[in-house]
Amino acid sequence: MIKNKLFIDCQFFQTPAWDRGMGRYTMSLLKTLYGMSKDAEYVMIFSSHLPQDPEMMQAVRGVVPDAEILSLQLLSTAKHSYAQAAEHNKDVLNTYLSKLNDDGSRRMFMIPCLFQEPTASVFPDGVEKTLLYYDAIPLLYFQRYRGAIKYDNYLERHRSLFEADKIFTISQTIADDLAIYYGMKTDNVHIINIDGACIEGMFDTFKKPEIALPKKYILFPTSDDIRKNNQLAIRAFDQLRTLTGTDYKLIVTSRFDESRRKALEAISKNVIFTGNVSDAELAWLYKHAEVVLFTSEYEGLGLPVLEAVRMGKKVACSSIPVFREISEEAFYFFDPLDASDITHKLYKALHGDGWAEKEKLYKHINKRYTWERSAELVHAALSAPFEPRVAPGKKPKLAVLAPVPDGYSAIGKVVQELHTVTARYFDVHYYLENRKENTPVSVRPNYLEFLAPCFPVEDFNAQTYRDYDFVLYHIGNSEYHFHTILNALHLPGVAVFHDTVLREAFGEMVRLGFMHEPRLWAEAKLDELMDTQRTAFMTSIANNQLAGIAHSDYAKKAIQAVISQKVTIHRGELPTALPAQNVQSQHRERVHIGLAGILGGTKGLEIIKELAMDETLAERAILHVFGFSIVEPEAIEEIKEFKNVRLTTNLSDLEYQMHLGNLDVLVNYRTQYRGETSLTVLEAMRYGCVAIVNGSLGWFSELPDETVVKVKDHTGLLEAVRTLAEDRDLRAKIGTAAKVYIGASHDPDTYIAHLAHILSAPKHTPNGARAEAIKESGNAAEVLEQYKRIEKAEA
């Protein structure tokens, strides 16, 4: 019988991380997988340029006894750039595989840890590509990690992430992150959540640590990482001692930087730092703890929680999706950013409030989180018929002009997250536009430049226009669109219209010298002649396109009113990825109501003040205001004065999404409208949040009635907030309908498939003929004059 070949990149085991969390997770998984997959031959590939620790090599051989151990000349980033090492390593792997006999077996290549320095793990050609994916922490916390790691290397490694045919995640939360931040569909075919379990052998032996230990203690199995929230945890613990008069100590495991340890000790004198402990010592600490505390802001899986469950210990932990994924009921959940809430829930855990019912759930958790189950999921996925995530073959060449992904523009964010789907249909190149004044602000990492050819938008012109089968313009009313608009005015393409009023963009183009003032007057005169009511400065752009895409019936009709019959405007739904699991906590004592996005009066900022002073909501609700502020500092300071309002500005994508996912109700009541679609509303809806919108305005009025709450005026808005705050069942009903709607109508795959159809259709229109003439001559002005002469003669 011909056996399948599973090649495993083992360079990760040649780093100090081999005996830590991810390394031990991988060892436990491979050990169990090897025991059940006798239909495969294992080849463990190491680098001859990295150290091969004897203890590590013995551990690997113990995990996969019959594997072939192979050492190849694979370079690392210790002495080479990642690009150099990756290119070299791909050639080495391809050469090795080309010399193997083709016996008809399936060749599967697994990368257990893609992002570990100084390795340079890459996929060879001609194999089924699989990898283990632990988390997106450096991407989501880029402001913290950008200066702490080789960040360009981190982003460049994403090529292999997007190249993988199958991605195994360690939780559904991580699979959902791939959907939310990378646009990858969690279809259980290409992205498979395999969970995980306690490290193999973790509780086989118990040994008391050789340090002075109190009789009663709370175990805090954290590490020296800022997202672990250690300062707030210790502050909450010290508050617990003060309020209750208890004499508990807090045992903190893992090694800490001396300066950070001293800073934590300054918060409380009742904390014991053990340093790194052995498995047997950690098992002893679990066994004798009163409660296990875990205050992380974010985790990929959260092994300490599973370890505490295995030992039958009460758990007080952060109310974050990955822990609620383990169980919605079994733990004492708290807001990780609220010290008083941590104190309160830690107190309840110590006193065992509801513990009998919670403990019963531990049996189900232990049954689910096993290495046997994880290995079975991996084995089933590897054994299934091969379906590449990106189909091979030549694709049409597409140029996309859009805002930079890392700026304030939500359009740039959407374009980046759509790349994984766009690349299935097109050989796509991006021409990216930044803001024109002040220092560009980085809201999120730009990984797009490492996945596809990216150029400054200034490089796009009539000459480069000739190189592409299709051109796509993303048109909006901000400083991220000036060059895009100028190109769209003379080089026909397909335009995605994100706004129908472009007055501010045109005005700024004149002010900054991108356009002469008479051109502005001419466009304004067109609006006057066309008697436009719902568009501004749209006529020339729309009439110059091969086709257009609008995200609402309102926008579609508004644009159609100012164009000739030769340009078709299509309706599309702004794509929004849908997470598989519900990220909201179902058992909170207070309702979370929020205002999000670009903070200004037109989006209801004033209403927050009224809600904050509403006596019926004072004890029932917490009000959240978050996003990017465009209001006066005085207005912000006024909001801060309210005790039940939490204000956060200039958030990262992760913080913004976590805030959205934490809301029960989103207030998005606009009094002015310019043809836009609200990405914030769509993203809130995908989490099951209930959006309150102005039901008389454009796109908002078109949302299905059962998926949002539509109000007509200020009074109706206040009444809707009060009703939703009191009626949990109503919130659940509307939230469920919202998630169903997002999944059915805003799917990114459907959107790009529709786009591909639109791009290929209009070649035989008058603008299509002109586009082909421009590509032949490379001179748009000359072609335009030629067509004007023809039209004049025909007239």
Secondary structure, DSSP 8 states (H G I E B T S, - for coil): ---EEEEEE-GGGGSGGGGSHHHHHHHHHHHHHHHH-TTEEEEEEEETTS---HHHHHHHHHHSTT-EEEEE----TTTS-HHHHHHHHHHHHHHHHHTS---S--EEEEES-TT-TT------SSSEEEEEE---HHHHTHHHHTTTTTHHHHHHTHHHHHH-SEEEESSHHHHHHHHHHH-----SSSEEE----S-TTTTS-----SS---SSEEEE---S-GGG-HHHHHHHHHHHHHHH----EEEEEB---HHHHHHHHHH-SSEEEEES--HHHHHHHHHH-SEEEE--S--SS-HHHHHHHHTT-EEEEE--HHHHHH-SSSSEEE-TT-HHHHHHHHHHHHTTTTHHHHHHHHHHHHHHS-HHHHHHHHHHHHHS----SS--S---EEEEEEE-TTSS-HHHHHHHHTHHHHHHH-EEEEEEE--SSS----SS---GGGTS-EEEGGG-SHHHHTT-SEEEEEE-SSTT-HHHHHHHHHS--EEEES-SB-HHHHHHHHHTTSS-HHHHHHHHHHHHHHT-SS-BS-HHHHHTSSEEEESSHHHHHHHHTTS-TTSEEEE--------SS--S-S--SSEEEEEEEEESGGGTHHHHHHHHH-HHHHTTEEEEEEEEE-S-HHHHHHHHT-TTEEEEES--HHHHHHHHHH-SEEEE--S---S---HHHHHHHHTT-EEEEETTSHHHHHS-GGGSEEESSHHHHHHHHHHHHH-HHHHHHHHHHHHHHHHHH--HHHHHHHHHHHHHSGGGSHHHHHHHHHHHHS-HHHHHHHHHHHHHHH-
